[in-house]
Amino acid sequence: MENSISLQHYDSPCGRLVLASFADRLCLCDWSDNPFAERNRRRIEKYLKATSKTETTSVLEETKRQLDEYFAGKRKAFDIQLRLVGTDFQHEVWNALRSIPYGSTKSYKDIAQCIGKPKAVRAVAGAIGANAISILIPCHRVIGSNHSLTGYAGGLEAKRGLLGMENI
């Protein structure tokens, strides 16, 4: 039997997201308009040796429910089981992102120091760019050292919207 990744779309106030689950875990929450969304989906399919099909699962329905609560200002943290697909270094960076509290920001440099690799700022930025689970792994909370908004897969308008919603 072939492995299957279940896909659904979610229309957020900040843009359309594509959600995917594999084996009862969320493996993708990416911005549909992101030029890298397709690349991320293919990378996950290759790694999991799976194909994608549009269908719903309990994990996807729960993710939508929690995203609804988040966008309504009623949820500050997510408790969805995740299936991260990446290198050990990427996992380390993504776990550091998950420790940034709602309503707070950190710089790329802060994240590099947090994981004990203070000179790896560019590598940290690359790992953040490869994050396929936006919002739940809050890369929108990462800003430049000078407090400027920096690139974001959903676009700077979505990043501004997410940070504004969190009163940052």
Steps between C-alpha positions, in 0.01 A plus 500: 500500500633841404547771762261789468516864604159662548462860377248773580491878456427755770407861432651713775456875543863534384480276192434147382686212664549144381487247784622141479507208737684169500443216748288711738747789509504838329790516254417818307341838570631718222384810316338403170644806326851430627721412202665234717175333613509252212868427565426438870214265415717302256786484752261355760354252248850383405618467859185314612485298176138607464261662257253776581127496455226741597307358793440587861627334816435558868841671527416743219158576649657560843766723342229708330312528831812616684589744221145643523553551874842657441365746243206581731751592773393207721811280462863587571660156461427193288488138614503321166737205457755592231700292252805713424696420187849646500859470615604480865612865480164607356319312777715681756410839350130415467488385863658831602229683304234307689639644824433862393193598704186644346535878483883492493766515234860388466765579243684249283804572719296422815399163351862421405608576857207302642616184320862558603625594153539880519687523168240299306262792437480436123448127550227579753334728244517215245342254743225748582438543127459122468233488773198325346272549802432873515313654793523185715879530476491880527763623259289817467638595845856525363611849406825670405746606773403860426133407565414514128259257343692255287391251237209272570356213294150646523626846403572799718132600506408164657789534746381851595149363545612211723724722713226763526251237608744400775535870597867518403 
